[in-house]
Amino acid sequence: MKRIFLLILWLFSAYVTSACPACEKQQPKLLRGITHGTGPDSQWDYVIIVVTVVFVIITLFLSVKWLIRPNESMQNHIKTSIINH
């Protein structure tokens, strides 16, 4: 039952995320078939999106890097007190 529910949910989410034919006509060539609604109002919208994506990728990379290798070697750091006990 759980598999059927997840399959239906997955199929429905794929249908909802694709753009309808009326929305595809309003989109620029780059975004056609991906999003609903009107396209970007100006070129600044693309700049804002690119800057945000770069910021998120850098943040994700540094978060994973420091989670795996925190590089804390001080003896009084809280990490060492937890590991030693």
N, C-alpha and C positions, 0 to 999 in steps of 0.2 A: 504494500500500500504506500509505503514511504517513497519507494522508487517511482511509482506512478505519479505521485504528487509532485516530486522534484522534477520529473520529466515534463509535466504539464506546466509547471512554473517556469522552467527553462525555455520551453517553446514559446510561452506567452511573452516572456521578457524579451526574447529575440524579435518577436513581432512588434512589440511596442517601441523598441528602440530604433527601428528602421523608419525612415521618413516616408510620408505619403506622397503621391504624385503631384499634388498641388504645392506642397512645400518644396519639393525638389526643383520646381521651376523658379522659385524665389531665391534659391541659394546660389552662391558663386560656385564656380567649377570645382574648387578645392573641397567644399563642404557638401556637395550634392550627394544626396542619399544617406547622409549621416544624421542630420539634425532636423527638427521641426521649426516652423516659424520663419520669420524674416532673416535675411542674412545680416552680416555685420554692417554697421552704419558707416564706418570709415576705416581707413588703414590702421588707425590707432588701436582698433579692437584686436587686430592680429598681433600688434606689438605687445599689448597687455597680456594676451594669452601666451605668447612665447616667453616673456619675462617670468610669468607665473609658473609655467612648466619647468623652466630652467631652475627656478628657486626651489620648487618641490623636488626635483631630481637631486639637486645638491643636498638638500636637507635629508632626503631619504638615504643617500649614499653615506653621509657623515653619521647619521643615526645608527645605521647598520655597522659601519666601521668601528665606532666607539662602543657599540654594544659587544662586538666580538673581541676587540682588543682595546680595553680602556687605557692602557699604559699608565696605570697608577702604581708607583713603586714606593711611595712613602710608607713608613712603618705605622704611622698614626692615622692612616686613612681608614675610613669606616669599612671599606671592603676587606682589608686585611684582618680587622677585628672580627668580622663575621666569618671569614674563612677559617681562622685559627681556632674558633670555638666550636 
